[in-house]
Amino acid sequence: MSKEKIESMKFYLLTVFSICALLTSFSQDSVKRVSIEAIGSFHFNSNRHEYRNGDQGIYKEIRALYRFNKYIEGGAFIGHQWRSFIYYRLDANGYHPYFMDRQYMPAGLNLRVYITDIFSEKVNWIRQKEKWEVYTSIILARLFGSDKRDPRESSQDNIFYLYSYTKEYGKIFSGVMLGLMHYPLKKIGFFLEGGEGAIAYLQIGARLKL
């Protein structure tokens, strides 16, 4: 066996051992750490991708999060939003609108820092820490999706874009959100977030601790 393979195997075994040790240390804590969140929004960052031109559906997002300790939580998310884009066929009789279906699917990572202690201990705004949490999130996302052109369009059509049309699938962008969470039940919470998200800048959601 070559020296390179031996070193590679050592690194692999050390990585596996480290992960197992980390998971074992986490399992000794009785705090519920894994959570699922479902989010919806009507307030979109439309001009993040293009000028507004057409209809937009509700933005939906689902997250899986892991609470590492009292202050840090991280996870992954995937979202979806349907939009339409209006473009035109130009002939001797004028402009005729066509409609492009757009499927936006941002996916990425969400790192959350809980700052509840500042509002409960420093400024004394939160009295029931078991019921309320304040946090800020850093988001890194990649935009997946596809455009489906109007089925009436043919290769002979003279297409005209009255509004700017951009295709930004595959691009990576970042965002930041400030959130307020309330737990009416021990494992169920509801929250409101504002800032620069994957697509929305103001969104509401529900959280379930597993």
N, C-alpha and C positions, 0 to 999 in steps of 0.2 A: 504494500500500500504506500502511495507516494506521500511525501511530507505535506503537500497541499491538501490532500484528502483527509489526513489526520487532523490538521488544523481546522478544516471545515467541519469535521465531525465534532471536535471539541467545542467549537463555537455553537453548533446546533444543540448539543447536549446542555451546555451552559444556559442557552436561551430557554430551553424547555424547563430546566430546573428552576430558573428565575421566575418564569411565569407560574409554575406550580406553587412555588413558595409564596408568590404574591397573592394568588387566588386562595391559598390556605389561610393566609393572614386575614384576608377579607372575610372569609367564611366564619371566622371566630367572632365577628361583630354581628349582633342581632338586629342592627338597624336595617330597615328595608332600603335597598340601594337601587334596584332596577325599576324604572318607570317608563310608561308609554304615554305619549301625549298626542292629541288630535287637535289640529288648528284650522281655523277658517278665517277668511277676511274678504271684505268688499273694498278695501282701500289699497290701491296698487301703486307700485312704482312704475307706471306705464312708460315713462320716458327713459327708464333704464335700458330698454331694448329698442324702442321706436317711439315716434310721435303717435299719440292716440288716434286711431283710425279704425272704427269698427266696434263690435260688441266684445264684452269680456265676461267670462263666467266667474263664479266664486273661486278664490284661491284656496286650495286644501293642502294640508301638510300633515305628515305623521312622523313622529320622532321616537327613537329608542335611546334612553339615557341611563347612565350609570353614575351613581353618587360615590365619589372616591372618599370624601370626608365631609366635614361640616360645611366647607366653603366651596369645594370644587366639584363640578359635575360635567360630564362630557358624553357625547353620543353622536349619532348619525341621523339624517333625516332625508326624506324624499317628498317632493310636492308635485302638484299638478294644477294647471289652469288652462282652460280653453279660451282662445281669442279668435277673432276674425279680422282679416285685413281686406280693405276694399281697394280694388284696382279696376281698370276700365279697358274695354274694347273700343277702339276708335274706328268709325267708318264714315261714310258720306252722310249718315243721318245723325251723327253726333257721338256722344259717349254713352256706353252701356256698362253699368256696374257689374263686376264679377266679385266673388267672395272667396277668400282663401281661408281655410281652416288651419289654425295654428295650435299646436299642442306643446305647451311649455311644461317641462319636468325638471326643475332644479333639484339637485342632490348634493349632499355635502356633510360637513362636520359642524357641530355646535358645541362650543366650550362655554360653560356657564359658571359665573362667580357669584356666590350669594353674599350680599352685603346687608343682611337683615340686622346684624349687630349694631351697625351705624345708626339705624333708625330706631332701634329699641333701647340702646344704652347711651348713645351720644346725644340724640335729639329727643328721645322719649316719645316718639310718635307711635310706636307699636308696643302695646302692653301684653298681647297674647302671642308670644313667639311660636307657640305650637299651632296657631291658626293662620299666621301670616308669614310670608317670605318675600323679600325683595332681592332682585338679582339683575345682573347685566350679562348679556351673551355676546360672544364674538362668533361670527358665522363665516365660513369659507365654503363657497358653493360653486358647482359647475352646472351650466345650463344645458340640459339635454332637450330634445324635442324634434318636431318635424312640421313641415308645411305641406298641406294638400291643396292644390290649386283647384279652381272651379272646374267641374266636369264639362261644362259647356265650352271651355276654351279649346281651340284647335291650333295646330302649328301654323296656320295661315293667318291667324288673328294679328291685328296691329295693337299690341298691348301698350297701355300708357299708365304710368304711375303718377297720379295726381299728388299723392303724399309720398314722403320718403319711405322706402322699404329697406329694412335691414334684416339680415339673418345672422343671429349671434349665437347660435347653438355651438357648444364646445368651448365657449369663453368661461373664464373663472373670475369670480368677483367676491368681494368681502362685504360684511355688514356688521352692525352692532345694534342690539336691542336692549331696552330697559323694561323689566317686567315686575308685576305685582301679582303674587299668588295668594289665594285664600283657600283654606281647607275646612269646608263645612263638616266633612267626615274624615276619619283618620287616614284613609287611603285614597280619598278622592279630593282633588283640588281643581279650582278654576282660576284662570289667569288672564291678564290683559298685558299686551306687549306693544311698545312703540319704538320706532327708530328706522333703521335701514335693514330690512330682512331680505330673504331670498327673492321675493317678488313684492310682498306687501310691506307697508310701513306702519300699519296699525292692525292688530289681529287679536282674536280671542281664542281660548282653547280650554281643554279639559285634560286633567292628568290623573293617571291611575298608577298607584304604587303596587308593584307585584310582590 
